[in-house]
Amino acid sequence: MTVENKHWPGIPYLDLLKPQHRWKVEMAILATYSADLVAVTAALMAAAGVNVDDKGQKLSSLRFARSYEELRGKFHVISQSGRISLPRSGGPLLSLLDRMMVQVDCDEEKRSWHPKFTVARHVSDDKARKVEWRVWIGSRNLTRDISWDSGLVITGEKGKAGNSIPGLVETICFFMEKARIDAKKVNQLKRELGLVNWIVPPRIKVEEVCLLGPDLRSYFPEVPDGLKEVVVVSPFLDRGIVNKFGTWGGGGVKRWILSTRPAFAKLVRSHGGSLNAFSAGYLGSPESSEDTSFDTVDSDDEVLESRGLHAKLIYARHAKGESLWMGSANATSRGWGGRNFEVVVKLSATAGIGAGIHALVGLSTPIKDAEIVDPPDSDPIEEELKVARNQVAARWRLVHEMFEKGNRLSGNVAPHPDNENIQLEVAQLSTEYVTWLRNTKELILAPVPLYAQTEFVKVRLSLLGKHLEWVQLTPFKAPLGEERDQQAIARLLSPKAFLEWIRAILEGQETHFEDEDQNFGPKRGGNDYTSNHDSFQIWAPTLEMVLSAWSRNPGVLNSVQERVSKYLPSMLARLAEHPVSKDESRAIKEFIEAWEIVQQVLTK
């Protein structure tokens, strides 16, 4: 179990997803309320075994292409509609992530898709084909924040000594179905999961995993016998749930509640006296020297993340030991009352859990009702935009269509918000915004080439000079085929990057790449292909290298041919428009000549 306040390289998904040497991830599902496409990219690359640097900025085109190719159809992110944050950069690289995303269309005026859950299936890359399952349950979204968060990691192996956990297999299957994995595959994996024993952290017992939400089970923690102490940790509070925990046990029970100053102020202002049963404390932002200017903090779930606290914990010390409920549910009726989709795990131990909880309490700043001042008045324009965003996201039942004049977005209902003064604009990731006229059910966007097509649509709402932007997933009526992916990746790869990839395959080191020339888009000041590289003899594959690799493993030529047929034609078309350095041009020419000889002689 961890309580985290690290910058985003500490996101549990990265370590959880990264396979061991000679293992591969064959399935990964990440459920989150909100998603940052840069964090999604980092998670994807971690699952492919690719290292990412401390700030996640060197997500090169070559590393991305290899990760994307390996995990397409295996890596799934499920998020709430309207909660994919708009990247400040990324362009064509991030647009390919539409393959990995699933959007849950909950109307946030009523309920939200709010679980934070990750499951990954790892398989050894040898004859034994060993299988390891990894599960993470916690409070952290798939974003780059610096808040206090909590999480639990559980691993499972077939035939290993461990424990079965009530509710865990059912929860995993629920997310597999939400990720739209084939029903036959789900049933197959469900049978496998029934034979898996789960290993949990020492001195802790996982009592059950609880999946909450509409049409799912109803659950609220029961008061443990002989209760001595309770600690409630939540960035959001409401009177009903706070009062429930405030009445747990008798008069001798010690009660703490940790939250944020705005949450306390809102509760006290509307329901004075709700904190009388507790000692209260708030947590500020963890210290960090990192630049957090990229953090998205405009959602109901994340608006308080930048202020320090995002963990959701209920701790109880009682006659039989200690209990802890942790996961995604805030101390609100939306969280515990079955309105939101949530995942909560109950832990127990004879002793030991409380040390971390008490450390968190020790870091908090005590506060009393009398010291809680009303928070600054919220900006009515920003609040109106947030309401409008929920309305647009709930009405976004649109489809994409490509035709000669451009891309058409259309649906049975116009997606505009109720407030007629709010302007709705949309665009593809690579184009400028276009105003969508009110009461119209379709919009024509500018035409873009196939490699730039994506299900991601930028949305912007504007009112009196203020804006709110995000990304909506909008499926095509005729789904984008593999050709889109091939063209997009071919245009991302420089000749040097492509030939490095071929060389790595020939040398049997496809997962080991040096940093190369691209991150998230073209370099400033000109052609993103031309640069002062080392002599091409260092990185370009030669005929001798091909022959040597073939003598060791004839099957390697099939892997090379697959990449050549997928990406080389589109790359050559791009090079006709954008010349490259002499070394790169010469290297590509020599490789083509060598590969023609290989095809004539070795592949017959």
Rosetta blueprint (number, residue, H / E / L):
1 M L
2 T E
3 V E
4 E E
5 N L
6 K L
7 H L
8 W H
9 P H
10 G H
11 I L
12 P H
13 Y H
14 L H
15 D H
16 L H
17 L H
18 K L
19 P L
20 Q L
21 H L
22 R L
23 W E
24 K E
25 V E
26 E E
27 M E
28 A E
29 I E
30 L E
31 A E
32 T L
33 Y L
34 S L
35 A E
36 D E
37 L H
38 V H
39 A H
40 V H
41 T H
42 A H
43 A H
44 L H
45 M H
46 A H
47 A H
48 A L
49 G L
50 V L
51 N L
52 V L
53 D L
54 D L
55 K L
56 G L
57 Q L
58 K L
59 L L
60 S L
61 S H
62 L H
63 R H
64 F H
65 A H
66 R H
67 S H
68 Y H
69 E H
70 E H
71 L H
72 R L
73 G L
74 K L
75 F E
76 H E
77 V E
78 I E
79 S E
80 Q E
81 S L
82 G L
83 R L
84 I E
85 S E
86 L L
87 P L
88 R L
89 S L
90 G L
91 G H
92 P H
93 L H
94 L H
95 S H
96 L H
97 L H
98 D H
99 R H
100 M L
101 M E
102 V E
103 Q E
104 V E
105 D L
106 C L
107 D L
108 E L
109 E L
110 K L
111 R L
112 S L
113 W E
114 H L
115 P L
116 K L
117 F E
118 T E
119 V E
120 A E
121 R E
122 H E
123 V E
124 S E
125 D L
126 D L
127 K L
128 A L
129 R L
130 K L
131 V E
132 E E
133 W E
134 R E
135 V E
136 W E
137 I E
138 G E
139 S L
140 R L
141 N L
142 L E
143 T L
144 R L
145 D L
146 I L
147 S L
148 W E
149 D E
150 S E
151 G E
152 L E
153 V E
154 I E
155 T E
156 G E
157 E E
158 K E
159 G L
160 K L
161 A L
162 G L
163 N E
164 S L
165 I L
166 P L
167 G L
168 L H
169 V H
170 E H
171 T H
172 I H
173 C H
174 F H
175 F H
176 M H
177 E H
178 K H
179 A L
180 R L
181 I L
182 D L
183 A H
184 K H
185 K H
186 V H
187 N H
188 Q H
189 L H
190 K H
191 R H
192 E H
193 L H
194 G L
195 L L
196 V E
197 N E
198 W E
199 I E
200 V L
201 P L
202 P L
203 R L
204 I L
205 K E
206 V E
207 E E
208 E E
209 V E
210 C E
211 L E
212 L E
213 G L
214 P L
215 D L
216 L L
217 R E
218 S L
219 Y L
220 F L
221 P L
222 E L
223 V L
224 P L
225 D L
226 G L
227 L L
228 K L
229 E E
230 V E
231 V E
232 V E
233 V E
234 S L
235 P L
236 F L
237 L E
238 D L
239 R H
240 G H
241 I H
242 V H
243 N H
244 K H
245 F H
246 G H
247 T L
248 W L
249 G L
250 G L
251 G L
252 G L
253 V L
254 K E
255 R E
256 W E
257 I E
258 L E
259 S E
260 T L
261 R H
262 P H
263 A H
264 F H
265 A H
266 K H
267 L H
268 V H
269 R H
270 S H
271 H L
272 G L
273 G L
274 S L
275 L L
276 N L
277 A L
278 F L
279 S E
280 A E
281 G E
282 Y E
283 L L
284 G L
285 S L
286 P L
287 E L
288 S L
289 S L
290 E L
291 D L
292 T L
293 S L
294 F L
295 D L
296 T L
297 V L
298 D L
299 S L
300 D L
301 D L
302 E L
303 V L
304 L L
305 E H
306 S H
307 R H
308 G L
309 L E
310 H L
311 A L
312 K L
313 L E
314 I E
315 Y E
316 A E
317 R E
318 H E
319 A L
320 K L
321 G E
322 E E
323 S E
324 L E
325 W E
326 M E
327 G E
328 S L
329 A L
330 N L
331 A E
332 T L
333 S H
334 R H
335 G H
336 W H
337 G L
338 G L
339 R L
340 N L
341 F E
342 E E
343 V E
344 V E
345 V E
346 K E
347 L E
348 S E
349 A E
350 T L
351 A L
352 G L
353 I H
354 G H
355 A H
356 G H
357 I H
358 H H
359 A H
360 L H
361 V H
362 G H
363 L H
364 S L
365 T E
366 P E
367 I E
368 K L
369 D H
370 A H
371 E H
372 I L
373 V L
374 D L
375 P L
376 P L
377 D L
378 S L
379 D L
380 P H
381 I H
382 E H
383 E H
384 E H
385 L H
386 K H
387 V H
388 A H
389 R H
390 N H
391 Q H
392 V H
393 A H
394 A H
395 R H
396 W L
397 R L
398 L E
399 V E
400 H E
401 E E
402 M E
403 F E
404 E L
405 K L
406 G E
407 N E
408 R E
409 L E
410 S E
411 G E
412 N L
413 V L
414 A L
415 P L
416 H L
417 P L
418 D L
419 N L
420 E L
421 N L
422 I L
423 Q E
424 L E
425 E E
426 V E
427 A E
428 Q E
429 L L
430 S L
431 T L
432 E L
433 Y L
434 V E
435 T E
436 W L
437 L L
438 R L
439 N L
440 T L
441 K L
442 E E
443 L E
444 I E
445 L E
446 A L
447 P L
448 V L
449 P L
450 L H
451 Y H
452 A H
453 Q L
454 T L
455 E L
456 F E
457 V E
458 K E
459 V E
460 R E
461 L E
462 S E
463 L E
464 L L
465 G L
466 K E
467 H E
468 L E
469 E E
470 W E
471 V E
472 Q E
473 L E
474 T L
475 P L
476 F E
477 K L
478 A L
479 P L
480 L L
481 G L
482 E H
483 E H
484 R H
485 D H
486 Q H
487 Q H
488 A H
489 I H
490 A H
491 R H
492 L H
493 L L
494 S L
495 P H
496 K H
497 A H
498 F H
499 L H
500 E H
501 W H
502 I H
503 R H
504 A H
505 I H
506 L H
507 E L
508 G L
509 Q L
510 E L
511 T L
512 H L
513 F L
514 E L
515 D L
516 E L
517 D L
518 Q L
519 N L
520 F L
521 G L
522 P L
523 K L
524 R L
525 G L
526 G L
527 N L
528 D L
529 Y L
530 T L
531 S L
532 N L
533 H L
534 D L
535 S L
536 F H
537 Q H
538 I H
539 W H
540 A L
541 P L
542 T L
543 L H
544 E H
545 M H
546 V H
547 L H
548 S H
549 A H
550 W H
551 S H
552 R H
553 N L
554 P L
555 G L
556 V H
557 L H
558 N H
559 S H
560 V H
561 Q H
562 E H
563 R H
564 V H
565 S H
566 K H
567 Y H
568 L H
569 P H
570 S H
571 M H
572 L H
573 A H
574 R H
575 L H
576 A H
577 E H
578 H L
579 P L
580 V L
581 S L
582 K H
583 D H
584 E H
585 S H
586 R H
587 A H
588 I H
589 K H
590 E H
591 F H
592 I H
593 E H
594 A H
595 W H
596 E H
597 I H
598 V H
599 Q H
600 Q H
601 V H
602 L L
603 T L
604 K L
